[in-house]
């Protein structure tokens, strides 16, 4: 299996990515995203735990990589958000 572009910590999402790529290799590109998700969900539920274990191991590796990377100290876009309390106007006038 090739490493995914988007490292997910969820085994089903890793399976779904590989399932979609395998369909594209077979030139099955006419499916709508909803029908593709339904087919992949049925296939995932039919799989045994031994078959799912490959995707679970990849998810654990991705989870460890995401934990090691840590969270950025500054949010994306380098904008710090401040929380301002909303002051409501008094309606007793």
Steps between C-alpha positions, in 0.01 A plus 500: 500500500617846425506767770197725489517870418287579803619307805180401677480341843175325404537154339178534298620821331826329404302208356270741315797680342650170376158377385448815292848479346447133407174590324678778309766255386222281357352804318188509714468876535132554424377443859361786706670560836192390697467170316875445530480550877206258526687230309817552704300488825339169403840359404653620831225331702546174308874491570635282780712640782807338342437691178440823691818457708717636216309830503499509882881469504537782248264715710709435812816605315329817378369572850853471644636734230229757570572489876875536443449799275306689766271798460622826350539784749359757260181428308504469123513844339698638795191666644439476871137493590383683806178432679296812569202484726188617324334794669126501456311825489256550780149490358336678795495844335 
